[in-house]
Amino acid sequence: MTTLRLSRSDHRSSPGDLAADLELSSGAMTSRLDRLRAVRLHPRLPDPEDRRGVVVELTPEGMAAWDKAAGIQGRKEAFFASALTKAEQQQLNALLRKLMLAFEATERPR
């Protein structure tokens, strides 16, 4: 849902593009989308650019669910960070940034 919520203003994407972004097989992506559709967090719509394709769109309920989950995650992160001093928080941020940059530099082509 994060890709749909944050990456595009229309909150739409093809299942194939979502699977590629998440590095999932098409079967795994279909399973995830079916579970989300079952709780009405997204519909499948005809792709306006390809009559054979479909796109998925995050519903307002889906956006609200994502926003709620992101808020909960933010509070958890703040709780864990509160156990650290400011200096330790800065050190942790520096180390996490180093890890992210290293992973981005070695990202596999899709």
C-alpha positions in Angstrom: 0.0 0.0 0.0 2.9 2.4 0.6 3.8 2.4 -3.1 0.2 3.3 -4.0 -0.1 5.9 -1.2 3.1 7.8 -1.7 4.4 7.3 -5.2 1.7 8.7 -7.4 -0.9 11.4 -7.0 -3.7 9.2 -8.4 -2.7 6.3 -6.1 -2.9 3.9 -9.0 -0.5 1.3 -10.4 -0.5 -1.9 -12.4 -0.1 -5.1 -10.5 3.1 -5.9 -12.5 4.7 -2.5 -11.5 3.8 -3.1 -7.9 5.3 -6.6 -8.0 8.5 -5.2 -9.5 8.8 -2.5 -6.9 8.4 -5.0 -4.1 10.4 -7.7 -5.8 7.6 -10.2 -5.6 6.4 -12.8 -8.0 3.2 -12.1 -9.9 1.5 -14.9 -7.8 2.6 -13.3 -4.5 1.4 -9.9 -5.7 -2.0 -11.3 -6.8 -2.4 -12.9 -3.4 -1.6 -9.7 -1.5 -3.9 -7.7 -3.8 -6.7 -10.2 -3.4 -6.5 -9.9 0.4 -6.6 -6.0 0.2 -9.5 -6.1 -2.2 -11.4 -8.5 0.1 -11.3 -5.7 2.8 -12.1 -3.0 0.2 -8.8 -1.2 0.4 -8.5 -1.2 -3.4 -10.5 -2.0 -6.5 -9.2 -3.4 -9.8 -10.0 -1.1 -12.7 -9.5 -1.3 -16.5 -6.2 0.2 -17.6 -7.1 3.2 -19.6 -3.9 2.8 -21.6 -4.1 -1.0 -22.3 -7.5 -2.7 -22.9 -6.1 -6.0 -21.7 -4.6 -4.7 -18.4 -5.9 -3.6 -15.1 -4.7 -1.1 -12.5 -5.3 -1.1 -8.8 -6.3 2.1 -7.0 -6.1 2.8 -3.3 -9.6 3.7 -2.0 -10.1 6.4 0.6 -10.5 3.6 3.2 -7.2 2.2 2.0 -5.5 5.6 2.4 -7.0 6.0 5.9 -5.7 2.5 6.9 -2.2 3.3 5.6 -2.2 6.6 7.4 -3.3 5.0 10.7 -0.6 2.2 10.3 2.1 4.8 9.5 1.1 6.8 12.6 1.3 3.7 14.8 4.7 2.9 13.3 5.9 6.4 13.9 4.9 6.2 17.6 6.7 2.9 18.0 9.9 4.4 16.5 9.6 7.4 18.8 9.2 5.1 21.8 12.3 3.1 20.8 14.3 6.3 20.1 13.4 7.7 23.5 15.5 5.0 25.1 18.6 6.6 23.4 20.4 9.8 24.3 20.5 12.5 21.6 24.1 11.5 20.8 23.0 7.8 20.4 20.1 8.8 18.2 22.5 10.8 16.0 24.9 7.8 15.9 22.1 5.4 15.0 20.8 7.7 12.2 24.4 8.0 10.8 24.8 4.2 10.8 21.3 3.6 9.3 22.1 6.2 6.6 25.4 4.4 5.9 23.6 1.1 5.5 21.0 2.6 3.2 23.6 4.2 0.9 25.5 0.9 0.7 22.4 -1.0 -0.3 21.4 1.6 -2.8 24.9 1.5 -4.4 24.6 -2.3 -4.8 20.9 -2.4 -5.9 20.2 -5.2 -8.3 18.8 -4.2 -11.7 15.2 -5.3 -12.2 
